[in-house]
Amino acid sequence: MDEICAAAREEIKKYLDCPDAAVHFLVGGTQANYTVISAALRPYQAVISADTGHINAHETGAVENTGHKIHALKNTDGKISAEQIEAEALLYAESGIKEHITQPKMVYISHPSEFGTLYTKKELEDIRRVCDKYGMYLFLDGARLAYALGAEGSDVDLKTLASLCDVFYCGG
């Protein structure tokens, strides 16, 4: 089994043109979300999500169990925008009381969203720019990613995700 996983990892890295990518196999989306968020964030850091995002609306408090706050933003058809994310990041950046509030360090999005809506390449690029500006990670939940990749009119592919996201996963 280890040989099969190792071979699969190498094929995935080759396909994505990301030789330094870390490829891991987990048994489910909640486990992936829990593992990524708890590993990436320090205790005083938080994750930004749509209020309908899976980590906020489901998963029985798994993220909160890691000790991390979720900054839930009002969604539009299940999505959040770069402008909303920047406004949330600015609340921290311009705060005079940083020692009393959580630092947004990660943006969590679902593609497709819990409503089935898709992010465009431009939307993802805009979110990436905000993440870079404020030193935040971009984490894309791909529990339904096969639908997004095969959707008519979608301009996002795996290589785009590999170039724009710090972490993404493909549901099985």
Disulfide bonds with the S-S distance in Angstrom:
none
